[in-house]
Amino acid sequence: MDPELSAVRISVREAIHTLSSSEDGVHILSTLGALKRYLGEAGDPALGREKEEFATIHFSAFLRCLFSKLSPSWLELTPDGQLEQIWGSFFLEGPADQAFLVIMEAIEGTAGPSFRLMKMAQLLARFLSEGRVAALIEEQCRPRTQPSFPLLQETLLNRVVGLPDLLGNRLQRDNLAPFFPQSYFPLLGEEVARALRAAVDTLREGQDCCVSFVSRVLGKVCIQGRQKEILGVLVPRLTALTQDSCLWQRVCWRLVEQVPDRAMEAVLTGLMEAAPGPEVLSRLLGNLVVKNKKAQFVLTQKLLFLQYRHTTPMLQSLLGYLAADSQRRPLLVQALKELLETWGSGSAVQHAPLAQQRYISTAILICLAHLGEPELQDRRDELLASMMAGVRCHLDSSLPAVRRLGMVVAEALSSRTHPEGPALKFQYEDDDEVSREMLALATPQPLGDSPQARDPSLAPPAAETPAEIAGDGAQSPGLPQGSGSELDSDDEFVPYDMSQDKVLKSSKVPLYVRDCVEVLAASEDPECWEAALQALEGLVHRSPEATREVSVELARVLLHLEDRTCLVGFERLRQRALVLVTVTDPARVAEYLTSQFYALNYSLRQRMDILDVLVLAAQELSRPGRLQRPGCYGFPGPGPQSLPAVATPQPGSAAAPDWRVVVEERIRSKTRRFSKGSSRQRLPSGPNDFNSVAGCFFFPLIQRFDRPLVTFDLLGDDQLVLGRLIHTLGALMYLAVNTTVAASMGKALLEFVWALRFHVDTYVRQGLLSAVASVLLSVPAERLLGDLPEELLEARSWLADVAEKDVDEDCRKMAVRALLLLERLKDSLLPASSP
């Protein structure tokens, strides 16, 4: 037997025997001090072979012996805590991997709250704070002279990554702050950065090292959902270190390449979120997307098509990374093609959530910004075909937000592929902040990490022009001082008050409703036609009996009326007149309008106008006290009889108040009152005029929805009108609250909803959910549970399914609200029995 090896074994045996049998603190201190020379800390270090033998064979067993002796009485054998200090030094100065495993083994094996458990937890906290985790990782990165043990590395990996969970389970409420996940994983990120720095120093010395263990640690942490904590610390350090060092870049590339495939998605997602821009991603990842198939699938497929929760800056970093290198640019072009195929798919437009469609549209615009003119021109025809197919699918959607997405993307794509031709422009309101941001994304920008490139608010202010500087006080050089233009100015004169002036017209304003009907139907005089349309509302207000004689004819004329003279506010005047005619003669006009909704030779716009008029008229008819005050759907007519009486101010005074108001105010201020009644105004009351005609508005609309016409098919392509019809039926149901026909309307509407509950269009499903809520709000609870129990059970199961599985967020929210209404309805009629 080798005498040197025997000496180490004998020394360890003697130390263990002393620890087990001796109660002399001085003897124990001398024994432990003599054994520390095998750690390389004493003045006379042992031979290299002795230290290696102690570290590989005896160290773990000796640490377990030290742990077994841990007790308050044993630590008090020496004064001033000398024994505790030297006891802890063995755990903190020896091989980090073995010390860490023994500490974790001791913590897991100690039962309940105890002195040993808390002492080992405090020792582990010191182990973390003194950077021993970095030493542990460094030991795993060094090349092995002996065969490695995969099980040992796997155990270390599980303990390092799962430390917060293990300590939380063991310590419960006595857990220490360093073991909390929000504290531990940032610390682990710092330790990983320190270990990588040691690996780079090793490479600079010409030695070999391996970072596969670091890759596995990083992957396992990211799989557990802690990307933000660890990468939030690690990425800024790597960003600074890789800026001027090719060696650091190579180490980072190798680090990400050796991440296991099952963790690749989590790591790449975390890097995308933490990296400040595409240049940093290029330095950290290199051409990983070209070399690794799993990384290519994640970056070009999963993050673009299967997920849509990521932010716009992350998308810019991802697509900018693909565009930053010539080897990666083909993947960017291929991604644009596949994005356009998805964007132009009718099935995707119908079934995909709005957030995902906006996400894909944003990705398309960012791709366009990164592609150059030659690349776009080479694929001009292909891009144009994809654009035409996509625009058609988006414009056919019933959701305004989806239609606007199609318009924005088509405009940007057309301007980039046809820069020389006329720009494609759609008519939509440019007041949506999201649309403006998306259009700005398509602007070609050079690749850069400057704050100005990412945040326009940080850009320097534009220089002032000479004209703006001269406008601050200097006189314009074009007009010399004392010129005739200044002398001839009439700014000192007070202008006349022309606010009450009227435009003089040669045509005569009609005085009767019948005259207005004839003029609007057959007159060729533009001024007379405009005057009749503007005077119609006032005449209907003034002569309701005369209006009833020609109500159906007037409704027919207004329904077919077209804007001949580009009159400002034409649609508003036409709609208000139609609503007023319907309110004046509701039964006959509603019968006519509902019959025309399913008639031939009407445009979709006219059919939707009919629905709008019916809702507005029903709202006016159901408004309490409507005869005492004007309706809220329009303004008074232009005639002098419709103008409200106002006090005329006396000349020379800015505002001359009525003397009665002044006197009453003085009396009110001088009067003392000991108590006052309620100051609330009495709510208007009166009969509900919609009660007698609700069926005329509702039932004709719901009877023929499943009968297609030559140019009108609600169950086919005209999904937008179907959605508007359902919303109209829901509004009529809501306005029919407290009417005698409400229960019959609710039963018919629930059957209608049940027939269309699986419709693919989002707008239609939103209307169905709104209709169910209207039924629950309008029909009395007793009638619902008494007459419609089966319908309510079916509706409840459907609402629960929608709330859980529908792809549209608004549909899920509406279903939850309807379920809450249903539960409140049940609780109001079936109160819980008292205990």
C-alpha positions in Angstrom: 0.0 0.0 0.0 1.3 3.5 -0.8 2.5 5.1 2.4 1.4 8.6 1.4 -2.2 7.5 0.7 -2.1 5.5 4.0 -1.1 8.7 5.9 -4.1 10.6 4.5 -6.5 7.7 5.4 -4.9 7.4 8.9 -5.2 11.2 9.5 -8.9 11.2 8.5 -9.7 8.1 10.7 -8.0 9.7 13.7 -9.9 12.9 13.2 -13.2 11.1 12.9 -12.3 9.1 16.1 -11.5 12.3 17.9 -14.7 14.0 16.9 -16.7 11.0 18.0 -15.1 10.4 21.4 -13.4 13.5 22.6 -15.1 16.3 24.6 -11.9 18.4 24.8 -12.4 21.5 22.8 -8.7 22.3 22.5 -7.9 18.8 21.2 -10.7 18.9 18.7 -9.5 22.3 17.4 -5.9 21.0 17.0 -7.2 17.9 15.2 -9.3 20.0 12.8 -6.6 22.5 12.2 -4.1 19.7 11.3 -6.6 18.2 8.8 -7.1 21.6 7.1 -3.7 21.3 5.5 -5.3 18.9 3.0 -7.4 21.9 1.8 -4.3 23.9 1.0 -4.9 26.5 3.6 -2.1 25.7 6.1 1.4 27.1 6.0 2.9 23.7 5.1 0.7 22.5 2.3 0.5 18.8 1.7 1.5 17.1 -1.5 -0.8 17.3 -4.5 -1.6 13.7 -4.4 -2.6 13.9 -0.8 -5.0 16.8 -1.4 -6.5 15.0 -4.4 -7.0 11.9 -2.3 -8.6 13.8 0.5 -10.9 15.7 -1.9 -12.0 12.7 -4.0 -12.3 10.0 -1.3 -12.6 11.3 2.2 -14.0 14.8 2.0 -17.7 14.0 1.8 -17.5 11.4 4.6 -15.7 13.8 6.8 -18.3 16.6 6.2 -21.1 14.1 7.2 -19.2 13.4 10.4 -18.9 17.1 11.1 -22.7 17.5 10.6 -23.4 14.6 12.9 -21.6 16.4 15.7 -23.5 19.6 15.2 -25.3 20.6 18.5 -25.3 23.6 20.8 -23.3 21.9 23.5 -20.6 20.7 21.1 -20.1 24.2 19.6 -19.7 25.7 23.1 -16.7 23.5 23.9 -14.4 26.3 22.9 -14.8 30.0 23.7 -15.5 32.8 21.3 -17.0 30.5 18.6 -13.6 29.1 17.4 -15.0 25.7 16.9 -18.0 26.9 14.9 -15.7 28.9 12.7 -13.4 26.1 11.9 -16.4 23.8 11.5 -17.9 26.0 8.9 -14.6 26.6 7.0 -14.5 23.0 5.9 -17.9 23.5 4.1 -16.9 26.8 2.6 -13.3 26.2 1.6 -13.3 22.6 0.3 -14.5 21.3 -3.1 -17.7 23.3 -3.7 -19.7 20.5 -5.4 -19.3 18.0 -2.6 -19.9 20.6 0.1 -23.1 21.7 -1.6 -24.4 18.2 -1.9 -23.7 17.4 1.7 -25.4 20.6 2.9 -28.5 19.9 0.8 -28.5 16.2 2.0 -28.3 17.4 5.6 -31.1 19.9 5.1 -33.4 17.3 3.4 -32.7 14.7 6.0 -33.2 16.8 9.1 -36.7 16.5 10.6 -38.8 19.4 11.5 -37.8 22.8 12.8 -34.6 22.3 14.8 -31.2 23.8 15.7 -29.4 21.6 13.1 -31.8 22.6 10.3 -31.6 26.3 10.9 -27.8 26.1 11.3 -27.4 24.3 8.0 -29.7 26.8 6.3 -27.6 29.7 7.6 -24.5 27.9 6.4 -26.1 27.5 3.0 -26.9 31.2 2.9 -23.1 31.9 3.6 -22.3 29.4 0.9 -24.3 31.4 -1.6 -23.1 34.8 -0.5 -19.4 33.9 -0.7 -19.6 32.9 -4.3 -19.3 29.2 -3.8 -21.9 28.5 -6.5 -19.7 30.1 -9.1 -16.8 27.8 -7.8 -19.2 24.8 -8.1 -20.0 25.7 -11.7 -16.3 26.4 -12.5 -15.4 22.9 -11.3 -17.9 21.4 -13.7 -16.5 23.4 -16.6 -12.9 22.2 -16.1 -11.7 19.3 -18.2 -11.9 16.0 -16.4 -8.8 13.9 -15.8 -11.0 11.0 -14.6 -14.2 9.6 -15.9 -17.2 11.8 -15.1 -20.3 10.6 -13.4 -23.5 11.8 -15.3 -25.6 11.0 -12.2 -23.5 13.3 -10.1 -24.0 16.2 -12.6 -27.7 15.5 -12.8 -28.0 15.6 -9.0 -26.0 18.9 -8.9 -28.2 20.3 -11.6 -31.4 19.4 -9.8 -30.2 20.8 -6.5 -28.8 24.1 -7.9 -32.0 24.9 -9.9 -34.5 23.5 -7.4 -32.9 25.1 -4.3 -35.7 27.6 -3.7 -38.4 24.9 -3.8 -36.4 22.5 -1.6 -35.7 25.1 1.0 -39.2 26.5 0.9 -40.6 23.0 1.6 -38.2 22.3 4.4 -38.2 25.6 6.2 -41.8 26.6 5.6 -42.4 29.9 7.5 -38.8 30.0 8.7 -37.4 30.4 5.2 -34.6 32.8 4.7 -34.7 35.7 2.3 -31.7 34.5 0.1 -33.7 31.4 -0.7 -36.7 33.2 -2.2 -36.9 32.8 -6.0 -36.8 36.6 -6.6 -33.5 36.7 -4.7 -31.9 33.4 -5.6 -32.2 33.4 -9.4 -30.7 36.9 -9.9 -27.8 35.7 -7.6 -27.5 32.5 -9.7 -27.3 34.8 -12.8 -24.4 36.6 -11.3 -22.7 33.4 -10.4 -23.1 32.1 -13.9 -21.6 35.3 -15.3 -18.6 34.8 -12.9 -18.2 31.2 -14.0 -18.2 32.2 -17.6 -15.6 34.8 -16.9 -13.4 32.1 -15.4 -14.0 29.9 -18.4 -12.9 32.7 -20.8 -9.7 33.3 -18.7 -9.0 29.6 -19.0 -9.4 29.7 -22.8 -7.0 32.7 -22.9 -4.4 30.7 -21.1 -4.6 28.1 -23.8 -6.5 25.5 -21.8 -9.7 23.7 -22.7 -13.1 24.1 -20.9 -16.7 23.0 -21.4 -19.8 25.1 -20.7 -22.4 22.4 -21.2 -23.2 22.3 -17.5 -23.9 26.1 -17.6 -26.1 25.5 -20.6 -28.1 22.9 -18.8 -28.5 25.1 -15.7 -29.7 28.0 -17.9 -32.1 25.7 -19.7 -33.6 24.2 -16.6 -34.1 27.6 -14.9 -35.8 28.9 -18.0 -38.1 25.8 -18.3 -39.3 26.6 -14.7 -40.4 30.0 -15.9 -37.6 32.0 -14.3 -36.2 33.5 -17.5 -36.8 37.1 -16.4 -34.9 36.8 -13.1 -31.8 35.0 -14.3 -31.5 36.6 -17.8 -32.4 40.0 -16.5 -29.0 39.9 -14.7 -27.0 37.7 -17.2 -27.9 39.4 -20.5 -26.7 42.9 -19.6 -23.4 41.6 -18.5 -23.0 39.5 -21.6 -24.0 42.4 -23.8 -21.2 44.5 -22.4 -18.6 41.7 -22.5 -19.4 40.6 -26.1 -19.3 44.2 -27.5 -15.5 44.2 -28.1 -14.5 40.6 -27.7 -14.8 37.9 -30.3 -13.8 35.3 -27.7 -16.8 36.2 -25.5 -19.1 36.0 -28.5 -17.8 32.5 -29.3 -18.4 31.4 -25.7 -22.0 32.8 -25.8 -22.7 31.0 -29.1 -21.4 27.7 -27.6 -23.4 28.4 -24.4 -26.7 28.6 -26.4 -25.9 25.8 -28.8 -25.5 23.3 -26.0 -28.8 24.1 -24.4 -30.9 20.9 -24.5 -33.6 20.8 -27.1 -36.4 20.6 -24.6 -35.2 23.9 -23.1 -34.3 25.7 -26.3 -37.7 27.5 -26.6 -37.7 28.8 -23.1 -34.1 30.1 -23.4 -34.6 31.7 -26.8 -37.9 33.4 -25.6 -36.1 34.7 -22.5 -33.2 36.1 -24.6 -35.6 37.8 -27.0 -37.4 39.5 -24.2 -34.2 40.5 -22.4 -32.0 41.6 -25.3 -32.2 45.3 -26.1 -32.0 44.9 -29.8 -31.2 42.8 -32.9 -27.5 43.6 -32.7 -27.2 42.2 -29.2 -29.0 39.1 -30.3 -26.6 38.6 -33.2 -23.7 38.8 -30.7 -25.3 36.4 -28.3 -26.7 33.8 -30.8 -24.6 34.1 -33.9 -25.9 31.9 -36.6 -27.7 29.5 -34.2 -30.9 29.7 -36.3 -29.0 28.3 -39.3 -27.2 25.5 -37.4 -29.8 24.3 -35.0 -33.1 22.9 -36.4 -34.9 23.3 -33.0 -33.8 26.9 -32.8 -34.9 27.5 -36.3 -38.4 26.1 -35.6 -38.8 28.2 -32.5 -37.6 31.5 -34.1 -39.3 31.2 -37.5 -42.4 29.2 -36.6 -43.4 29.0 -33.0 -42.7 32.6 -32.0 -44.4 34.0 -35.1 -47.4 31.7 -35.7 -48.2 29.7 -32.6 -47.7 32.4 -30.0 -48.9 36.0 -30.0 -48.3 37.3 -26.5 -45.0 38.9 -27.3 -44.5 42.6 -27.5 -43.7 44.6 -30.6 -40.1 45.4 -29.5 -39.5 41.6 -29.1 -40.8 41.1 -32.7 -38.5 43.8 -33.9 -35.5 42.1 -32.2 -36.4 38.7 -33.6 -36.9 39.8 -37.2 -34.0 42.2 -37.0 -31.8 39.4 -35.9 -32.9 37.3 -39.0 -32.2 40.3 -41.2 -28.7 41.2 -39.7 -26.7 38.5 -41.6 -26.7 37.3 -45.2 -26.9 33.7 -44.1 -30.1 34.5 -42.1 -31.9 36.7 -44.6 -33.4 33.8 -46.6 -35.2 32.8 -43.4 -36.6 36.3 -43.1 -37.9 36.1 -46.7 -39.4 32.7 -46.1 -41.0 34.0 -42.8 -42.6 36.9 -44.8 -44.1 34.4 -47.3 -45.6 32.2 -44.6 -46.9 35.2 -42.7 -48.6 36.5 -45.8 -50.1 33.1 -46.4 -51.5 33.0 -42.9 -52.7 36.6 -43.1 -54.5 35.9 -46.4 -56.2 32.7 -45.2 -59.9 33.1 -44.9 -60.1 30.4 -42.2 -57.5 32.2 -40.1 -59.3 35.5 -40.4 -62.5 33.8 -39.3 -61.2 31.7 -36.4 -58.0 33.3 -35.1 -58.4 35.8 -32.2 -58.0 39.5 -33.0 -54.9 39.7 -30.9 -53.2 37.0 -33.0 -54.2 38.7 -36.3 -52.8 42.0 -35.1 -49.6 40.2 -34.1 -49.2 38.6 -37.5 -49.9 41.9 -39.2 -47.3 43.6 -37.1 -44.7 40.9 -38.0 -45.5 41.4 -41.7 -44.9 45.2 -41.4 -41.6 44.7 -39.6 -40.4 42.2 -42.3 -41.2 44.8 -44.9 -39.1 47.4 -43.0 -36.1 45.1 -43.0 -36.3 43.9 -46.6 -34.6 46.0 -49.3 -36.0 47.2 -52.6 -34.2 44.5 -54.7 -35.5 41.7 -52.5 -39.1 43.0 -52.7 -39.0 43.6 -56.5 -37.8 40.0 -57.1 -40.9 38.7 -55.4 -43.3 41.5 -56.5 -45.9 39.3 -58.2 -46.0 36.8 -55.4 -46.4 39.5 -52.8 -49.1 41.2 -54.8 -51.1 38.0 -55.2 -50.9 37.4 -51.4 -52.0 40.9 -50.7 -55.1 40.7 -53.0 -56.2 37.5 -51.3 -55.6 38.8 -47.8 -57.4 42.1 -48.4 -60.5 40.4 -49.7 -60.6 38.1 -46.6 -60.2 41.0 -44.2 -62.7 43.3 -45.9 -65.3 40.5 -45.8 -64.9 40.3 -42.0 -67.7 41.8 -39.9 -65.3 43.1 -37.3 -64.2 46.7 -38.0 -60.8 46.1 -36.3 -60.1 43.2 -38.7 -61.0 45.2 -41.7 -58.8 48.0 -40.6 -55.9 45.6 -40.2 -56.3 44.5 -43.7 -56.3 48.1 -45.0 -53.2 49.0 -43.0 -51.2 46.0 -44.2 -52.3 46.4 -47.8 -51.4 50.1 -47.9 -47.9 49.4 -46.5 -47.3 46.4 -48.7 -48.4 48.3 -51.8 -46.2 51.3 -51.0 -43.1 49.0 -50.6 -43.7 46.8 -53.6 -44.9 49.6 -56.0 -42.9 52.7 -54.9 -43.2 54.3 -58.3 -47.0 53.9 -58.8 -50.0 55.6 -57.2 -50.3 54.7 -53.5 -53.1 52.4 -52.5 -55.3 54.3 -50.0 -58.4 53.1 -48.2 -61.1 55.2 -46.6 -60.9 54.7 -42.8 -60.6 57.0 -39.9 -56.9 57.7 -39.2 -57.5 58.3 -35.5 -56.5 54.9 -34.2 -53.2 55.0 -32.4 -52.6 51.3 -33.1 -53.0 51.9 -36.9 -50.5 54.8 -36.8 -48.0 52.7 -34.9 -48.3 49.8 -37.3 -47.8 52.1 -40.4 -44.7 53.5 -38.7 -43.3 50.0 -38.3 -43.2 49.5 -42.1 -40.9 52.4 -42.6 -37.4 51.1 -43.6 -34.9 51.8 -40.8 -31.2 50.9 -40.6 -30.2 48.3 -38.1 -29.1 49.9 -34.9 -29.3 50.0 -31.2 -29.4 53.7 -30.7 -32.1 55.0 -28.4 -33.3 57.3 -31.1 -33.9 54.4 -33.4 -36.1 52.6 -30.8 -37.7 55.6 -29.2 -38.6 58.6 -31.4 -39.2 60.7 -28.3 -35.4 60.6 -27.6 -34.5 62.1 -31.0 -33.0 65.6 -31.0 -35.4 68.5 -31.7 -35.7 69.7 -35.3 -33.8 72.9 -36.1 -35.8 76.0 -36.4 -36.2 77.5 -39.8 -35.3 81.1 -40.5 -39.0 81.9 -41.0 -39.9 80.5 -37.6 -37.0 82.5 -36.0 -38.2 85.6 -37.8 -41.8 85.0 -36.6 -40.8 85.4 -33.0 -40.4 89.2 -33.3 -38.5 90.1 -36.4 -40.3 91.5 -39.4 -40.6 89.4 -42.5 -38.1 90.6 -45.1 -40.8 90.4 -47.8 -42.8 93.3 -46.4 -40.7 96.5 -45.8 -41.5 98.6 -42.8 -44.3 101.1 -43.4 -45.6 99.3 -46.5 -49.0 99.9 -47.9 -50.2 96.4 -46.9 -49.8 97.4 -43.2 -51.3 100.9 -43.6 -54.3 99.5 -45.4 -55.1 97.0 -42.7 -58.7 97.0 -41.3 -58.0 95.1 -38.2 -59.0 98.0 -35.9 -62.6 97.8 -37.1 -65.1 95.7 -35.1 -66.7 93.0 -37.3 -70.4 92.6 -37.7 -72.2 89.8 -35.8 -73.2 87.5 -38.6 -74.0 84.4 -36.4 -77.8 84.8 -37.0 -77.6 85.4 -40.7 -79.2 82.9 -43.1 -78.3 82.0 -46.6 -80.8 83.5 -49.0 -82.2 80.9 -51.4 -84.3 81.5 -54.4 -86.3 78.3 -53.9 -89.4 78.2 -51.7 -89.3 76.0 -48.6 -92.2 73.4 -48.6 -94.9 74.1 -45.9 -96.6 70.6 -45.8 -95.3 67.1 -45.4 -97.0 66.0 -48.7 -95.2 68.7 -50.6 -91.9 67.4 -49.1 -92.7 63.9 -50.3 -93.3 65.1 -53.8 -90.2 67.3 -53.9 -87.9 64.5 -52.6 -89.4 62.0 -55.0 -89.5 63.9 -58.3 -87.9 67.4 -58.0 -84.9 68.1 -60.2 -84.1 71.5 -58.5 -81.2 70.9 -56.2 -82.0 73.9 -54.0 -85.6 72.9 -53.6 -84.6 69.3 -52.9 -82.1 70.4 -50.2 -84.7 72.8 -48.7 -87.3 70.0 -48.5 -85.0 67.6 -46.8 -83.9 70.2 -44.2 -87.5 71.3 -43.5 -88.9 67.8 -43.3 -88.2 67.1 -39.6 -89.8 70.3 -38.5 -92.9 69.7 -40.5 -93.3 66.1 -39.2 -93.0 67.5 -35.6 -95.6 70.1 -36.3 -98.1 68.0 -38.3 -98.2 64.4 -37.0 -101.7 63.7 -38.4 -100.7 64.8 -41.9 -97.5 62.6 -41.5 -99.6 59.5 -40.7 -101.5 59.9 -44.0 -98.4 59.6 -46.1 -96.1 57.8 -43.6 -95.4 54.7 -45.6 -94.9 56.6 -48.8 -92.5 59.0 -47.0 -90.6 56.1 -45.5 -90.2 54.5 -48.9 -88.9 57.8 -50.4 -86.4 58.3 -47.6 -85.2 54.7 -47.7 -84.4 55.0 -51.4 -83.2 58.6 -51.2 -79.7 59.3 -52.5 -77.4 62.3 -52.0 -77.8 64.2 -55.2 -76.0 67.4 -54.2 -73.3 66.2 -51.8 -75.3 67.9 -49.0 -73.3 68.2 -45.7 -74.9 66.0 -43.1 -77.2 64.2 -45.6 -77.0 60.8 -43.8 -77.9 62.4 -40.5 -80.8 64.3 -41.9 -82.1 61.2 -43.7 -81.8 59.0 -40.7 -83.5 61.5 -38.3 -86.4 61.9 -40.7 -86.9 58.1 -41.0 -86.8 57.7 -37.2 -89.3 60.5 -36.7 -91.7 59.1 -39.3 -91.4 55.6 -37.6 -92.1 57.1 -34.2 -95.1 59.1 -35.6 -96.7 56.0 -37.2 -94.9 53.0 -35.7 -97.1 50.1 -36.6 -97.5 50.8 -40.3 -93.9 52.1 -40.9 -92.4 49.2 -38.9 -94.4 46.7 -40.9 -93.1 48.3 -44.1 -89.5 48.5 -43.0 -89.3 44.9 -41.7 -90.9 43.7 -45.0 -88.3 45.6 -47.0 -85.4 44.2 -45.0 -86.0 40.8 -46.7 -87.0 42.2 -50.1 -85.1 42.0 -53.3 -83.0 44.8 -54.9 -81.7 46.4 -51.7 -78.1 47.0 -50.9 -76.5 45.9 -47.7 -76.2 49.5 -46.6 -79.9 50.0 -47.0 -80.7 46.9 -45.0 -78.4 48.0 -42.2 -80.1 51.5 -42.3 -83.4 49.8 -41.7 -82.0 48.1 -38.6 -80.6 51.3 -37.3 -83.9 53.1 -37.8 -85.9 50.4 -36.0 -83.6 50.5 -33.0 -83.6 54.3 -32.7 -87.4 54.5 -33.1 -87.9 51.8 -30.5 -85.6 53.6 -28.2 -87.6 56.8 -28.6 -90.9 55.1 -28.2 -89.8 53.4 -25.0 -88.4 56.5 -23.4 -90.5 57.7 -20.4 -91.9 61.2 -20.7 -91.0 61.5 -24.4 -94.0 63.7 -25.1 -92.8 66.3 -22.6 -89.3 66.8 -24.0 -87.7 66.3 -27.5 -86.1 63.1 -28.5 -82.4 62.5 -28.1 -81.9 61.2 -31.7 -81.8 64.6 -33.4 -82.0 68.3 -33.2 -85.1 70.6 -33.6 -86.2 71.4 -37.1 -85.0 74.5 -38.9 -88.4 76.4 -38.7 -88.9 79.1 -36.2 -91.6 77.2 -34.4 -89.1 74.6 -33.2 -86.6 77.0 -31.7 -86.6 77.2 -27.9 -87.5 80.5 -26.3 -84.5 82.3 -25.0 -84.1 85.6 -23.2 -83.0 88.4 -25.4 -80.1 90.4 -23.8 -80.5 94.2 -23.6 -78.2 96.3 -25.8 -75.0 97.3 -24.2 -74.9 94.4 -21.7 -72.9 91.2 -22.0 -75.7 89.1 -20.4 -78.9 90.6 -19.0 -80.5 87.9 -16.8 -84.3 87.7 -16.3 -85.4 89.8 -13.3 -87.4 87.0 -11.9 -84.3 84.8 -11.7 -82.5 87.6 -9.8 -85.3 88.1 -7.3 -85.6 84.4 -6.6 -81.9 84.0 -6.1 -82.0 86.9 -3.6 -84.9 85.4 -1.7 -83.2 82.0 -1.6 -80.0 83.5 -0.2 -81.8 85.5 2.5 -84.1 82.7 3.7 -83.1 80.4 6.5 -84.3 76.8 6.4 -84.0 74.3 9.1 -84.5 71.3 6.8 -84.8 70.6 3.2 -86.5 67.8 1.3 -84.9 65.7 -1.4 -83.4 67.9 -4.1 -83.6 65.2 -6.7 -85.8 66.0 -9.7 -88.8 63.8 -10.2 -88.1 61.2 -12.9 -90.3 61.5 -15.9 -93.0 58.9 -16.2 -95.7 57.9 -18.6 -97.0 54.9 -20.7 -94.5 52.9 -22.7 -95.6 53.5 -26.3 -93.4 50.7 -27.4 -95.6 48.2 -25.6 -98.3 48.0 -28.2 -95.9 47.8 -31.2 -92.9 45.8 -29.9 -94.1 42.7 -31.8 -94.4 44.7 -35.1 -90.7 45.6 -34.7 -89.4 42.2 -33.5 -91.2 39.2 -35.0 -91.1 40.1 -38.7 -87.3 40.4 -38.4 -86.8 37.0 -36.8 -89.1 35.0 -39.0 -87.2 34.8 -42.4 -83.5 34.9 -41.5 -83.0 31.4 -42.9 -84.5 32.0 -46.3 -81.8 33.1 -48.8 -82.5 35.4 -51.7 -80.7 35.9 -54.9 -78.5 38.7 -53.6 -79.0 38.3 -49.9 -78.0 35.3 -47.8 -77.7 35.9 -44.1 -76.4 32.3 -43.4 -73.9 32.6 -46.3 -71.7 35.5 -47.2 -73.7 38.3 -45.6 -72.4 37.7 -42.1 -72.0 41.4 -41.3 -75.7 42.0 -41.8 -76.5 38.9 -39.8 -74.5 40.3 -36.9 -76.2 43.6 -37.1 -79.6 41.8 -37.2 -78.8 39.9 -34.0 -77.6 43.0 -32.3 -80.8 44.8 -33.4 -82.9 41.9 -32.0 -81.1 42.1 -28.7 -81.6 45.8 -28.5 -85.3 45.5 -29.2 -85.5 42.8 -26.6 -83.9 45.1 -24.0 -86.2 48.0 -24.9 -89.2 45.7 -24.5 -88.6 45.4 -20.7 -91.9 45.4 -18.7 -94.0 44.9 -21.8 -96.7 42.2 -22.2 -95.0 40.6 -25.2 -91.5 40.4 -23.6 -91.9 36.7 -22.6 -92.8 35.7 -26.1 -90.0 37.7 -27.6 -87.6 36.1 -25.1 -88.6 32.6 -26.0 -88.3 33.3 -29.8 -85.0 35.0 -29.3 -83.5 32.1 -27.3 -84.6 29.6 -30.0 -83.0 31.9 -32.6 -79.7 32.0 -30.6 -79.7 28.2 -30.2 -79.9 27.8 -33.9 -76.8 30.0 -34.5 -74.8 29.3 -31.4 -71.9 27.6 -33.3 -71.5 30.3 -35.9 -67.9 30.8 -37.0 -68.0 34.6 -37.2 -66.9 36.5 -34.1 -69.3 39.4 -34.6 -72.2 37.1 -34.9 -71.3 35.2 -31.7 -70.9 38.5 -29.9 -74.5 39.5 -31.0 -75.8 36.1 -29.8 -74.3 36.6 -26.3 -75.6 40.1 -26.2 -79.1 38.8 -27.1 -79.0 36.2 -24.3 -78.1 39.0 -21.8 -80.9 41.1 -23.1 -83.4 38.3 -22.5 -82.1 37.8 -18.9 -82.5 41.5 -18.2 -85.9 42.1 -19.9 -88.0 39.1 -19.2 -89.4 38.8 -15.6 -87.5 36.2 -13.6 -90.7 34.3 -12.7 -91.6 34.0 -16.4 -88.1 32.9 -17.3 -88.0 30.0 -14.8 -91.6 29.1 -15.3 -91.9 29.2 -19.1 -88.4 28.7 -20.3 -86.6 26.3 -17.9 -85.2 24.0 -20.7 -84.0 27.0 -22.8 -82.2 28.4 -19.8 -80.5 25.1 -19.0 -79.3 24.8 -22.6 -78.2 28.5 -22.6 -76.2 27.9 -19.4 -74.3 25.0 -20.8 -73.5 26.9 -24.0 -72.4 30.0 -22.1 -70.1 27.9 -19.9 -68.5 26.4 -23.0 -68.1 29.8 -24.7 -66.5 31.3 -21.5 -64.0 28.5 -21.4 -63.1 27.7 -25.1 -64.0 30.6 -27.4 -61.0 32.1 -29.2 -62.3 35.7 -28.9 -61.6 37.4 -25.6 -64.7 39.7 -25.9 -66.9 36.6 -26.4 -65.5 35.0 -23.3 -66.1 38.1 -21.2 -69.6 38.5 -22.5 -70.3 34.8 -21.7 -69.1 35.3 -18.2 -71.3 38.3 -17.7 -74.3 36.4 -18.9 -73.5 33.5 -16.6 -73.4 36.0 -13.7 -76.8 37.4 -14.7 -78.1 33.8 -14.8 -76.7 33.1 -11.3 -78.1 36.3 -9.9 -81.5 35.4 -11.4 -81.4 32.0 -9.8 -80.4 33.4 -6.4 -83.1 36.0 -6.4 -85.8 33.4 -6.9 -84.2 30.5 -5.0 -82.7 32.1 -1.9 -80.5 29.9 0.3 -82.3 28.2 3.1 -81.4 29.6 6.5 -79.4 27.2 8.8 
